[in-house]
């Protein structure tokens, strides 16, 4: 029965093959042939041709390498490098999108600012507070008919905004005085 190699022996063999591939590909890139690399020694160890080992790296070999050497394997390191590059690319794209004011992944590019309250709206608020503090539209602190109260406040504020005088008595006078403080 044949003896199977241990993980360490397999890992050492793969490391040796990687070193040989680096030497062969560096020499091929430089323009040297297999003979310039030490004769037939390296060329025969790595497959017989200068680029043979690179072309012979099949998915089955990659899977075996991953199972044997785990974190040190070529597929794991390649995936790690790709992940780092993708992260750098994503941060660069996000930074550029922010710089140019483009939306990013469903988020608005520019934060919407709250619209400032107009003087007329502030006057209406003051008038409604006055109505709520009086007993004209229900007991103090509550408004029985909010629609009618809002109508009275809006009409009074509109008249005062146009230059009309404040009423002589009643709730419209109280509303008018409160509105006048804000509008003038």
Secondary structure, DSSP 8 states (H G I E B T S, - for coil): ------HHHHHHHHHHHHHHHHHHHHHHHHT--SGGGTTHHHHHHTTSSTTHHHHT--HHHHHHHHHHHGGGSHHHHHHHHHHHHHHHHHHHHHHHHHHHT--BTTB-SS--------HHHHHHHHHHHHHHHSSTTSSTT--S-HHHHHHHHHHHHHHHHTT----SSSHHHHHHHHHHHHH-
